[in-house]
Amino acid sequence: MFMKQETDRDKFVRLATARVNKTLKSIQLIGNLSNKSNYQYTDADIEKIFRSLTNELRNCRQRFEQRSDGGKTGFRLDE
């Protein structure tokens, strides 16, 4: 029986879809914490949450934008 082998692209699409959907659901659950009738929090708490999420998302994007040489950019005076 011949089984089609999954390509790198197929694997990326499958995993990215599942992981992004899982992440979106988790973000929605964080949003549920905004209900002040059920939870008590400060502005500082909110700032910490969103700073952490923003930083991690920025780090993730940078990993995608790095050159395919493993992130070794070499020296550039203008950066």
C-alpha positions in Angstrom: 0.0 0.0 0.0 1.4 3.3 -1.1 1.1 6.2 1.4 1.8 9.7 0.3 4.6 11.2 2.4 3.8 14.6 4.0 5.8 17.4 2.6 7.5 20.1 4.7 4.8 22.5 3.5 2.0 20.1 4.4 3.4 19.7 7.8 3.8 23.4 8.3 0.2 24.1 7.3 -1.1 21.3 9.5 0.9 22.4 12.6 0.5 26.1 12.1 -3.3 25.8 11.7 -3.6 23.8 14.9 -1.2 25.9 16.9 -2.7 29.3 15.9 -6.2 28.1 16.6 -5.1 26.8 20.0 -3.4 30.2 20.7 -6.4 32.2 19.6 -8.6 30.2 21.9 -6.2 30.8 24.8 -6.2 34.5 24.1 -10.0 34.5 24.1 -9.9 32.8 27.5 -7.5 35.5 28.8 -10.1 38.1 27.6 -12.7 36.3 29.7 -10.7 37.5 32.8 -11.8 41.0 32.1 -15.2 40.4 33.7 -14.9 42.6 36.9 -17.9 40.9 38.5 -15.9 37.7 38.6 -12.3 38.8 39.0 -10.3 41.5 40.8 -7.3 42.9 39.0 -5.3 46.1 38.8 -4.1 48.1 35.8 -0.6 46.9 36.6 -1.8 43.3 36.3 -3.2 44.1 32.8 0.0 45.9 31.8 2.1 42.8 32.8 -0.2 40.4 30.9 -0.1 42.5 27.7 3.6 43.3 27.9 4.4 39.6 28.2 2.1 38.6 25.3 3.4 41.5 23.1 7.1 40.6 23.8 6.5 36.9 23.1 4.7 37.7 19.9 7.5 40.0 18.8 10.1 37.4 19.6 8.1 34.8 17.5 7.9 37.1 14.5 11.6 37.9 14.7 12.3 34.2 14.5 10.3 34.0 11.2 12.1 37.1 9.8 15.6 35.9 10.5 17.6 34.8 7.6 17.7 31.1 6.9 21.3 30.9 7.9 20.2 30.2 11.5 19.9 33.8 12.5 23.6 34.7 12.0 23.4 38.1 10.6 27.1 39.1 10.8 28.2 42.6 11.5 26.5 45.7 10.1 27.4 49.1 11.3 24.1 50.6 10.2 21.9 48.4 12.4 
